[in-house]
Amino acid sequence: MDPKLLDILACPLCKGPLVQNRDKTELWCRADGLAFPIRDGIPVMLESEARPLDADERLDG
Ligand SMILES: [Zn+2]
C-alpha cells in the first residue's frame, strides 16, 4: 500500500492513527482495538467490517 495513503487514513471512530499489520492485510487502530480489512489493496474503513484485536495483537509491533 502507498505509504502516503496510509498517512491520510485515520480511524473512522477515534480519528486516531492507523498502523498496517505485518502481512499488510489489515489496518489496526490500537486505541479502539479494531482491525480494518484491506481488500484488493483498498482499506475498508467500516466499523461493521472490522474485527477486534486480540490481546497479543494489541501488544504486537
Ligand atoms: Zn480508533
N, CA, C, O and the ligand as a Tripos MOL2 file, in Angstrom:
@<TRIPOS>MOLECULE
protein
  245   243    62     0     0
PROTEIN
NO_CHARGES

@<TRIPOS>ATOM
      1 N           0.8390   -1.1970    0.0000 N.3       1 MET1
      2 CA          0.0000    0.0000    0.0000 C.3       1 MET1
      3 C           0.8730    1.2440    0.0000 C.2       1 MET1
      4 O           1.9460    1.2670    0.6020 O.2       1 MET1
      5 N           0.4080    2.2530   -0.6670 N.am      2 ASP2
      6 CA          1.1440    3.5050   -0.7400 C.3       2 ASP2
      7 C           1.2790    4.1270    0.6520 C.2       2 ASP2
      8 O           0.2740    4.3890    1.3120 O.2       2 ASP2
      9 N           2.5110    4.3650    1.0990 N.am      3 PRO3
     10 CA          2.6780    4.9590    2.4410 C.3       3 PRO3
     11 C           1.9930    6.3050    2.5670 C.2       3 PRO3
     12 O           1.5670    6.6830    3.6580 O.2       3 PRO3
     13 N           1.8810    7.0380    1.4590 N.am      4 LYS4
     14 CA          1.2110    8.3420    1.5260 C.3       4 LYS4
     15 C          -0.2710    8.1690    1.8130 C.2       4 LYS4
     16 O          -0.8840    8.9730    2.5150 O.2       4 LYS4
     17 N          -0.8380    7.1000    1.2530 N.am      5 LEU5
     18 CA         -2.2490    6.8210    1.5220 C.3       5 LEU5
     19 C          -2.4480    6.5090    2.9940 C.2       5 LEU5
     20 O          -3.4130    6.9520    3.6160 O.2       5 LEU5
     21 N          -1.5160    5.7360    3.5410 N.am      6 LEU6
     22 CA         -1.6120    5.3910    4.9540 C.3       6 LEU6
     23 C          -1.5630    6.6470    5.8150 C.2       6 LEU6
     24 O          -2.2160    6.7240    6.8560 O.2       6 LEU6
     25 N          -0.7820    7.6310    5.3710 N.am      7 ASP7
     26 CA         -0.6590    8.8740    6.1280 C.3       7 ASP7
     27 C          -1.9890    9.5940    6.2810 C.2       7 ASP7
     28 O          -2.2580   10.1920    7.3230 O.2       7 ASP7
     29 N          -2.8140    9.5400    5.2530 N.am      8 ILE8
     30 CA         -4.0460   10.3260    5.3050 C.3       8 ILE8
     31 C          -5.2120    9.5410    5.8850 C.2       8 ILE8
     32 O          -6.2820   10.0940    6.1380 O.2       8 ILE8
     33 N          -4.9930    8.2320    6.0960 N.am      9 LEU9
     34 CA         -6.0570    7.4230    6.6700 C.3       9 LEU9
     35 C          -6.0900    7.5940    8.1800 C.2       9 LEU9
     36 O          -5.0550    7.5900    8.8460 O.2       9 LEU9
     37 N          -7.2730    7.7410    8.6960 N.am     10 ALA10
     38 CA         -7.4390    7.8140   10.1360 C.3      10 ALA10
     39 C          -8.5870    6.8980   10.5240 C.2      10 ALA10
     40 O          -9.4540    6.5810    9.7100 O.2      10 ALA10
     41 N          -8.5770    6.4890   11.7540 N.am     11 CYS11
     42 CA         -9.6470    5.6420   12.2560 C.3      11 CYS11
     43 C         -10.9800    6.3770   12.1570 C.2      11 CYS11
     44 O         -11.0730    7.5280   12.5830 O.2      11 CYS11
     45 N         -12.0190    5.7380   11.6040 N.am     12 PRO12
     46 CA        -13.3160    6.3960   11.4710 C.3      12 PRO12
     47 C         -13.9970    6.6410   12.8160 C.2      12 PRO12
     48 O         -14.9240    7.4450   12.9110 O.2      12 PRO12
     49 N         -13.5400    5.9530   13.8420 N.am     13 LEU13
     50 CA        -14.1750    6.1060   15.1550 C.3      13 LEU13
     51 C         -13.5080    7.1870   15.9850 C.2      13 LEU13
     52 O         -14.1570    8.1290   16.4400 O.2      13 LEU13
     53 N         -12.1910    7.0390   16.1780 N.am     14 CYS14
     54 CA        -11.4980    7.9650   17.0830 C.3      14 CYS14
     55 C         -10.6430    8.9770   16.3240 C.2      14 CYS14
     56 O         -10.0440    9.8640   16.9320 O.2      14 CYS14
     57 N         -10.5830    8.8460   14.9870 N.am     15 LYS15
     58 CA         -9.7810    9.7290   14.1300 C.3      15 LYS15
     59 C          -8.2940    9.6420   14.4570 C.2      15 LYS15
     60 O          -7.5060   10.5140   14.0890 O.2      15 LYS15
     61 N          -7.9310    8.5730   15.1520 N.am     16 GLY16
     62 CA         -6.5310    8.3820   15.5040 C.3      16 GLY16
     63 C          -5.7590    7.7230   14.3760 C.2      16 GLY16
     64 O          -6.3330    7.3520   13.3510 O.2      16 GLY16
     65 N          -4.4470    7.5780   14.5710 N.am     17 PRO17
     66 CA         -3.5930    6.9690   13.5460 C.3      17 PRO17
     67 C          -3.8280    5.4710   13.4280 C.2      17 PRO17
     68 O          -4.1990    4.8090   14.3960 O.2      17 PRO17
     69 N          -3.6080    4.9490   12.2270 N.am     18 LEU18
     70 CA         -3.7280    3.5180   11.9750 C.3      18 LEU18
     71 C          -2.3610    2.9610   11.6220 C.2      18 LEU18
     72 O          -1.5150    3.6590   11.0630 O.2      18 LEU18
     73 N          -2.1590    1.6960   11.9550 N.am     19 VAL19
     74 CA         -0.9270    1.0230   11.5480 C.3      19 VAL19
     75 C          -1.2930   -0.2060   10.7290 C.2      19 VAL19
     76 O          -2.2800   -0.8930   10.9920 O.2      19 VAL19
     77 N          -0.4520   -0.4550    9.7210 N.am     20 GLN20
     78 CA         -0.6380   -1.6460    8.9040 C.3      20 GLN20
     79 C          -0.0940   -2.8540    9.6620 C.2      20 GLN20
     80 O           0.9450   -2.7690   10.3170 O.2      20 GLN20
     81 N          -0.7920   -3.9580    9.5690 N.am     21 ASN21
     82 CA         -0.2540   -5.1530   10.2100 C.3      21 ASN21
     83 C           0.8720   -5.7390    9.3700 C.2      21 ASN21
     84 O           1.1560   -5.2680    8.2680 O.2      21 ASN21
     85 N           1.5120   -6.7840    9.9140 N.am     22 ARG22
     86 CA          2.7350   -7.2910    9.2980 C.3      22 ARG22
     87 C           2.5040   -7.8160    7.8920 C.2      22 ARG22
     88 O           3.3120   -7.5600    6.9990 O.2      22 ARG22
     89 N           1.4220   -8.5430    7.6820 N.am     23 ASP23
     90 CA          1.2070   -9.0620    6.3100 C.3      23 ASP23
     91 C           0.3840   -8.1050    5.4530 C.2      23 ASP23
     92 O          -0.0600   -8.4610    4.3610 O.2      23 ASP23
     93 N           0.1850   -6.8860    5.9590 N.am     24 LYS24
     94 CA         -0.4250   -5.8150    5.1690 C.3      24 LYS24
     95 C          -1.8200   -6.1900    4.6780 C.2      24 LYS24
     96 O          -2.2160   -5.8210    3.5720 O.2      24 LYS24
     97 N          -2.5460   -6.9110    5.4890 N.am     25 THR25
     98 CA         -3.9110   -7.2790    5.1230 C.3      25 THR25
     99 C          -4.9300   -6.5110    5.9460 C.2      25 THR25
    100 O          -6.1340   -6.5970    5.7010 O.2      25 THR25
    101 N          -4.4440   -5.7620    6.9200 N.am     26 GLU26
    102 CA         -5.3550   -5.0410    7.8110 C.3      26 GLU26
    103 C          -4.7240   -3.7200    8.2480 C.2      26 GLU26
    104 O          -3.5070   -3.5400    8.2060 O.2      26 GLU26
    105 N          -5.5870   -2.8120    8.6650 N.am     27 LEU27
    106 CA         -5.1540   -1.5820    9.3180 C.3      27 LEU27
    107 C          -5.6730   -1.6240   10.7450 C.2      27 LEU27
    108 O          -6.8540   -1.8710   10.9890 O.2      27 LEU27
    109 N          -4.7780   -1.3820   11.6670 N.am     28 TRP28
    110 CA         -5.1280   -1.5210   13.0760 C.3      28 TRP28
    111 C          -5.2390   -0.1650   13.7560 C.2      28 TRP28
    112 O          -4.3960    0.7160   13.5830 O.2      28 TRP28
    113 N          -6.3160   -0.0250   14.5420 N.am     29 CYS29
    114 CA         -6.4120    1.0990   15.4790 C.3      29 CYS29
    115 C          -6.2040    0.5350   16.8710 C.2      29 CYS29
    116 O          -7.0510   -0.1990   17.3810 O.2      29 CYS29
    117 N          -5.0970    0.8710   17.4800 N.am     30 ARG30
    118 CA         -4.8240    0.3330   18.8120 C.3      30 ARG30
    119 C          -5.7200    0.9830   19.8720 C.2      30 ARG30
    120 O          -6.0680    0.3520   20.8700 O.2      30 ARG30
    121 N          -6.0840    2.2260   19.6510 N.am     31 ALA31
    122 CA         -6.9210    2.9170   20.6310 C.3      31 ALA31
    123 C          -8.2670    2.2110   20.7850 C.2      31 ALA31
    124 O          -8.7710    2.0530   21.8970 O.2      31 ALA31
    125 N          -8.8420    1.7900   19.6590 N.am     32 ASP32
    126 CA        -10.1360    1.1110   19.7040 C.3      32 ASP32
    127 C          -9.9840   -0.4090   19.7470 C.2      32 ASP32
    128 O         -10.9520   -1.1210   20.0130 O.2      32 ASP32
    129 N          -8.7740   -0.9090   19.4870 N.am     33 GLY33
    130 CA         -8.5810   -2.3520   19.4360 C.3      33 GLY33
    131 C          -9.3170   -2.9960   18.2760 C.2      33 GLY33
    132 O          -9.8860   -4.0790   18.4150 O.2      33 GLY33
    133 N          -9.3060   -2.3180   17.1190 N.am     34 LEU34
    134 CA        -10.0120   -2.8240   15.9460 C.3      34 LEU34
    135 C          -9.0600   -2.9830   14.7710 C.2      34 LEU34
    136 O          -8.1050   -2.2220   14.6120 O.2      34 LEU34
    137 N          -9.3450   -4.0030   13.9440 N.am     35 ALA35
    138 CA         -8.5750   -4.2340   12.7260 C.3      35 ALA35
    139 C          -9.5040   -4.0780   11.5380 C.2      35 ALA35
    140 O         -10.4870   -4.8070   11.4040 O.2      35 ALA35
    141 N          -9.1830   -3.1140   10.6690 N.am     36 PHE36
    142 CA         -9.9800   -2.8850    9.4550 C.3      36 PHE36
    143 C          -9.3380   -3.6440    8.3030 C.2      36 PHE36
    144 O          -8.1270   -3.5470    8.1030 O.2      36 PHE36
    145 N         -10.1250   -4.3960    7.5460 N.am     37 PRO37
    146 CA         -9.5430   -5.2050    6.4680 C.3      37 PRO37
    147 C          -9.0900   -4.3550    5.2770 C.2      37 PRO37
    148 O          -9.6540   -3.2970    4.9980 O.2      37 PRO37
    149 N          -8.0510   -4.8470    4.5790 N.am     38 ILE38
    150 CA         -7.6520   -4.2710    3.2970 C.3      38 ILE38
    151 C          -8.0080   -5.2990    2.2350 C.2      38 ILE38
    152 O          -7.4420   -6.3910    2.2070 O.2      38 ILE38
    153 N          -8.9440   -4.9490    1.3640 N.am     39 ARG39
    154 CA         -9.3930   -5.8830    0.3360 C.3      39 ARG39
    155 C          -8.9840   -5.3720   -1.0360 C.2      39 ARG39
    156 O          -9.3360   -4.2600   -1.4320 O.2      39 ARG39
    157 N          -8.2270   -6.2100   -1.7620 N.am     40 ASP40
    158 CA         -7.7150   -5.8260   -3.0810 C.3      40 ASP40
    159 C          -7.0110   -4.4760   -3.0170 C.2      40 ASP40
    160 O          -7.1350   -3.6480   -3.9200 O.2      40 ASP40
    161 N          -6.2680   -4.2730   -1.9280 N.am     41 GLY41
    162 CA         -5.4950   -3.0380   -1.7940 C.3      41 GLY41
    163 C          -6.3020   -1.8550   -1.3230 C.2      41 GLY41
    164 O          -5.7580   -0.7580   -1.1950 O.2      41 GLY41
    165 N          -7.5790   -2.0370   -1.0620 N.am     42 ILE42
    166 CA         -8.4470   -0.9270   -0.6420 C.3      42 ILE42
    167 C          -8.8260   -1.1180    0.8180 C.2      42 ILE42
    168 O          -9.4460   -2.1220    1.1700 O.2      42 ILE42
    169 N          -8.4650   -0.1780    1.6620 N.am     43 PRO43
    170 CA         -8.8670   -0.2970    3.0670 C.3      43 PRO43
    171 C         -10.3800   -0.1290    3.2280 C.2      43 PRO43
    172 O         -10.9780    0.7860    2.6620 O.2      43 PRO43
    173 N         -10.9690   -1.0020    3.9870 N.am     44 VAL44
    174 CA        -12.4080   -0.9410    4.2570 C.3      44 VAL44
    175 C         -12.5900   -0.3310    5.6430 C.2      44 VAL44
    176 O         -12.4620   -1.0060    6.6640 O.2      44 VAL44
    177 N         -12.8910    0.9610    5.6480 N.am     45 MET45
    178 CA        -12.9160    1.6920    6.9090 C.3      45 MET45
    179 C         -14.3310    1.7260    7.4920 C.2      45 MET45
    180 O         -14.9030    2.7940    7.7110 O.2      45 MET45
    181 N         -14.8650    0.5640    7.7320 N.am     46 LEU46
    182 CA        -16.2020    0.4470    8.3010 C.3      46 LEU46
    183 C         -16.1220   -0.3310    9.6030 C.2      46 LEU46
    184 O         -15.5180   -1.4020    9.6630 O.2      46 LEU46
    185 N         -16.7330    0.2110   10.6340 N.am     47 GLU47
    186 CA        -16.7200   -0.4780   11.9180 C.3      47 GLU47
    187 C         -17.3780   -1.8420   11.8040 C.2      47 GLU47
    188 O         -16.9730   -2.7930   12.4730 O.2      47 GLU47
    189 N         -18.4060   -1.9370   10.9460 N.am     48 SER48
    190 CA        -19.1270   -3.2050   10.8050 C.3      48 SER48
    191 C         -18.2570   -4.2820   10.1590 C.2      48 SER48
    192 O         -18.5310   -5.4720   10.3130 O.2      48 SER48
    193 N         -17.2000   -3.8720    9.4300 N.am     49 GLU49
    194 CA        -16.3120   -4.8280    8.7700 C.3      49 GLU49
    195 C         -15.0790   -5.1220    9.6100 C.2      49 GLU49
    196 O         -14.3290   -6.0490    9.3030 O.2      49 GLU49
    197 N         -14.8630   -4.3580   10.6530 N.am     50 ALA50
    198 CA        -13.6550   -4.5170   11.4650 C.3      50 ALA50
    199 C         -13.8120   -5.6910   12.4200 C.2      50 ALA50
    200 O         -14.9210   -6.0860   12.7790 O.2      50 ALA50
    201 N         -12.6640   -6.2390   12.8210 N.am     51 ARG51
    202 CA        -12.6960   -7.2800   13.8480 C.3      51 ARG51
    203 C         -11.8890   -6.7770   15.0380 C.2      51 ARG51
    204 O         -10.9820   -5.9590   14.8830 O.2      51 ARG51
    205 N         -12.2250   -7.2690   16.2200 N.am     52 PRO52
    206 CA        -11.4660   -6.8500   17.4020 C.3      52 PRO52
    207 C         -10.0760   -7.4690   17.4150 C.2      52 PRO52
    208 O          -9.9030   -8.6350   17.0600 O.2      52 PRO52
    209 N          -9.0960   -6.6870   17.8230 N.am     53 LEU53
    210 CA         -7.7470   -7.2220   18.0170 C.3      53 LEU53
    211 C          -7.7280   -8.1000   19.2560 C.2      53 LEU53
    212 O          -8.3860   -7.8060   20.2540 O.2      53 LEU53
    213 N          -6.9550   -9.1950   19.1750 N.am     54 ASP54
    214 CA         -6.8110   -9.9870   20.3980 C.3      54 ASP54
    215 C          -5.6750   -9.4040   21.2540 C.2      54 ASP54
    216 O          -4.9830   -8.4730   20.8430 O.2      54 ASP54
    217 N          -5.5070   -9.9640   22.4290 N.am     55 ALA55
    218 CA         -4.5770   -9.3800   23.4000 C.3      55 ALA55
    219 C          -3.1530   -9.3290   22.8510 C.2      55 ALA55
    220 O          -2.4520   -8.3360   23.0440 O.2      55 ALA55
    221 N          -2.7190  -10.3930   22.1680 N.am     56 ASP56
    222 CA         -1.3760  -10.4120   21.6050 C.3      56 ASP56
    223 C          -1.1960   -9.3310   20.5630 C.2      56 ASP56
    224 O          -0.1710   -8.6500   20.5160 O.2      56 ASP56
    225 N          -2.2190   -9.1860   19.7240 N.am     57 GLU57
    226 CA         -2.1190   -8.2020   18.6500 C.3      57 GLU57
    227 C          -2.0630   -6.7720   19.2010 C.2      57 GLU57
    228 O          -1.4000   -5.9040   18.6340 O.2      57 GLU57
    229 N          -2.7450   -6.5510   20.2780 N.am     58 ARG58
    230 CA         -2.7080   -5.2030   20.8710 C.3      58 ARG58
    231 C          -1.3050   -4.8430   21.3440 C.2      58 ARG58
    232 O          -0.9180   -3.6740   21.3590 O.2      58 ARG58
    233 N          -0.5510   -5.8720   21.7290 N.am     59 LEU59
    234 CA          0.8000   -5.6240   22.2120 C.3      59 LEU59
    235 C           1.8200   -5.6740   21.0800 C.2      59 LEU59
    236 O           2.9340   -5.1650   21.2100 O.2      59 LEU59
    237 N           1.4300   -6.2890   19.9780 N.am     60 ASP60
    238 CA          2.3670   -6.5540   18.8860 C.3      60 ASP60
    239 C           2.8360   -5.2680   18.2200 C.2      60 ASP60
    240 O           2.0970   -4.2900   18.1100 O.2      60 ASP60
    241 N           4.0820   -5.3050   17.7830 N.am     61 GLY61
    242 CA          4.7270   -4.3900   16.8720 C.3      61 GLY61
    243 C           4.5580   -2.9510   17.0200 C.2      61 GLY61
    244 O           5.1130   -2.1800   16.2360 O.2      61 GLY61
    245 ZN         -9.8100    4.2880   16.5560 Zn       62 ZN62
@<TRIPOS>BOND
     1     1     2 1
     2     2     3 1
     3     3     4 2
     4     3     5 am
     5     5     6 1
     6     6     7 1
     7     7     8 2
     8     7     9 am
     9     9    10 1
    10    10    11 1
    11    11    12 2
    12    11    13 am
    13    13    14 1
    14    14    15 1
    15    15    16 2
    16    15    17 am
    17    17    18 1
    18    18    19 1
    19    19    20 2
    20    19    21 am
    21    21    22 1
    22    22    23 1
    23    23    24 2
    24    23    25 am
    25    25    26 1
    26    26    27 1
    27    27    28 2
    28    27    29 am
    29    29    30 1
    30    30    31 1
    31    31    32 2
    32    31    33 am
    33    33    34 1
    34    34    35 1
    35    35    36 2
    36    35    37 am
    37    37    38 1
    38    38    39 1
    39    39    40 2
    40    39    41 am
    41    41    42 1
    42    42    43 1
    43    43    44 2
    44    43    45 am
    45    45    46 1
    46    46    47 1
    47    47    48 2
    48    47    49 am
    49    49    50 1
    50    50    51 1
    51    51    52 2
    52    51    53 am
    53    53    54 1
    54    54    55 1
    55    55    56 2
    56    55    57 am
    57    57    58 1
    58    58    59 1
    59    59    60 2
    60    59    61 am
    61    61    62 1
    62    62    63 1
    63    63    64 2
    64    63    65 am
    65    65    66 1
    66    66    67 1
    67    67    68 2
    68    67    69 am
    69    69    70 1
    70    70    71 1
    71    71    72 2
    72    71    73 am
    73    73    74 1
    74    74    75 1
    75    75    76 2
    76    75    77 am
    77    77    78 1
    78    78    79 1
    79    79    80 2
    80    79    81 am
    81    81    82 1
    82    82    83 1
    83    83    84 2
    84    83    85 am
    85    85    86 1
    86    86    87 1
    87    87    88 2
    88    87    89 am
    89    89    90 1
    90    90    91 1
    91    91    92 2
    92    91    93 am
    93    93    94 1
    94    94    95 1
    95    95    96 2
    96    95    97 am
    97    97    98 1
    98    98    99 1
    99    99   100 2
   100    99   101 am
   101   101   102 1
   102   102   103 1
   103   103   104 2
   104   103   105 am
   105   105   106 1
   106   106   107 1
   107   107   108 2
   108   107   109 am
   109   109   110 1
   110   110   111 1
   111   111   112 2
   112   111   113 am
   113   113   114 1
   114   114   115 1
   115   115   116 2
   116   115   117 am
   117   117   118 1
   118   118   119 1
   119   119   120 2
   120   119   121 am
   121   121   122 1
   122   122   123 1
   123   123   124 2
   124   123   125 am
   125   125   126 1
   126   126   127 1
   127   127   128 2
   128   127   129 am
   129   129   130 1
   130   130   131 1
   131   131   132 2
   132   131   133 am
   133   133   134 1
   134   134   135 1
   135   135   136 2
   136   135   137 am
   137   137   138 1
   138   138   139 1
   139   139   140 2
   140   139   141 am
   141   141   142 1
   142   142   143 1
   143   143   144 2
   144   143   145 am
   145   145   146 1
   146   146   147 1
   147   147   148 2
   148   147   149 am
   149   149   150 1
   150   150   151 1
   151   151   152 2
   152   151   153 am
   153   153   154 1
   154   154   155 1
   155   155   156 2
   156   155   157 am
   157   157   158 1
   158   158   159 1
   159   159   160 2
   160   159   161 am
   161   161   162 1
   162   162   163 1
   163   163   164 2
   164   163   165 am
   165   165   166 1
   166   166   167 1
   167   167   168 2
   168   167   169 am
   169   169   170 1
   170   170   171 1
   171   171   172 2
   172   171   173 am
   173   173   174 1
   174   174   175 1
   175   175   176 2
   176   175   177 am
   177   177   178 1
   178   178   179 1
   179   179   180 2
   180   179   181 am
   181   181   182 1
   182   182   183 1
   183   183   184 2
   184   183   185 am
   185   185   186 1
   186   186   187 1
   187   187   188 2
   188   187   189 am
   189   189   190 1
   190   190   191 1
   191   191   192 2
   192   191   193 am
   193   193   194 1
   194   194   195 1
   195   195   196 2
   196   195   197 am
   197   197   198 1
   198   198   199 1
   199   199   200 2
   200   199   201 am
   201   201   202 1
   202   202   203 1
   203   203   204 2
   204   203   205 am
   205   205   206 1
   206   206   207 1
   207   207   208 2
   208   207   209 am
   209   209   210 1
   210   210   211 1
   211   211   212 2
   212   211   213 am
   213   213   214 1
   214   214   215 1
   215   215   216 2
   216   215   217 am
   217   217   218 1
   218   218   219 1
   219   219   220 2
   220   219   221 am
   221   221   222 1
   222   222   223 1
   223   223   224 2
   224   223   225 am
   225   225   226 1
   226   226   227 1
   227   227   228 2
   228   227   229 am
   229   229   230 1
   230   230   231 1
   231   231   232 2
   232   231   233 am
   233   233   234 1
   234   234   235 1
   235   235   236 2
   236   235   237 am
   237   237   238 1
   238   238   239 1
   239   239   240 2
   240   239   241 am
   241   241   242 1
   242   242   243 1
   243   243   244 2
@<TRIPOS>SUBSTRUCTURE
     1 MET1         2 RESIDUE 1 A MET
     2 ASP2         6 RESIDUE 1 A ASP
     3 PRO3        10 RESIDUE 1 A PRO
     4 LYS4        14 RESIDUE 1 A LYS
     5 LEU5        18 RESIDUE 1 A LEU
     6 LEU6        22 RESIDUE 1 A LEU
     7 ASP7        26 RESIDUE 1 A ASP
     8 ILE8        30 RESIDUE 1 A ILE
     9 LEU9        34 RESIDUE 1 A LEU
    10 ALA10       38 RESIDUE 1 A ALA
    11 CYS11       42 RESIDUE 1 A CYS
    12 PRO12       46 RESIDUE 1 A PRO
    13 LEU13       50 RESIDUE 1 A LEU
    14 CYS14       54 RESIDUE 1 A CYS
    15 LYS15       58 RESIDUE 1 A LYS
    16 GLY16       62 RESIDUE 1 A GLY
    17 PRO17       66 RESIDUE 1 A PRO
    18 LEU18       70 RESIDUE 1 A LEU
    19 VAL19       74 RESIDUE 1 A VAL
    20 GLN20       78 RESIDUE 1 A GLN
    21 ASN21       82 RESIDUE 1 A ASN
    22 ARG22       86 RESIDUE 1 A ARG
    23 ASP23       90 RESIDUE 1 A ASP
    24 LYS24       94 RESIDUE 1 A LYS
    25 THR25       98 RESIDUE 1 A THR
    26 GLU26      102 RESIDUE 1 A GLU
    27 LEU27      106 RESIDUE 1 A LEU
    28 TRP28      110 RESIDUE 1 A TRP
    29 CYS29      114 RESIDUE 1 A CYS
    30 ARG30      118 RESIDUE 1 A ARG
    31 ALA31      122 RESIDUE 1 A ALA
    32 ASP32      126 RESIDUE 1 A ASP
    33 GLY33      130 RESIDUE 1 A GLY
    34 LEU34      134 RESIDUE 1 A LEU
    35 ALA35      138 RESIDUE 1 A ALA
    36 PHE36      142 RESIDUE 1 A PHE
    37 PRO37      146 RESIDUE 1 A PRO
    38 ILE38      150 RESIDUE 1 A ILE
    39 ARG39      154 RESIDUE 1 A ARG
    40 ASP40      158 RESIDUE 1 A ASP
    41 GLY41      162 RESIDUE 1 A GLY
    42 ILE42      166 RESIDUE 1 A ILE
    43 PRO43      170 RESIDUE 1 A PRO
    44 VAL44      174 RESIDUE 1 A VAL
    45 MET45      178 RESIDUE 1 A MET
    46 LEU46      182 RESIDUE 1 A LEU
    47 GLU47      186 RESIDUE 1 A GLU
    48 SER48      190 RESIDUE 1 A SER
    49 GLU49      194 RESIDUE 1 A GLU
    50 ALA50      198 RESIDUE 1 A ALA
    51 ARG51      202 RESIDUE 1 A ARG
    52 PRO52      206 RESIDUE 1 A PRO
    53 LEU53      210 RESIDUE 1 A LEU
    54 ASP54      214 RESIDUE 1 A ASP
    55 ALA55      218 RESIDUE 1 A ALA
    56 ASP56      222 RESIDUE 1 A ASP
    57 GLU57      226 RESIDUE 1 A GLU
    58 ARG58      230 RESIDUE 1 A ARG
    59 LEU59      234 RESIDUE 1 A LEU
    60 ASP60      238 RESIDUE 1 A ASP
    61 GLY61      242 RESIDUE 1 A GLY
    62 ZN62       245 GROUP 0 **** ****
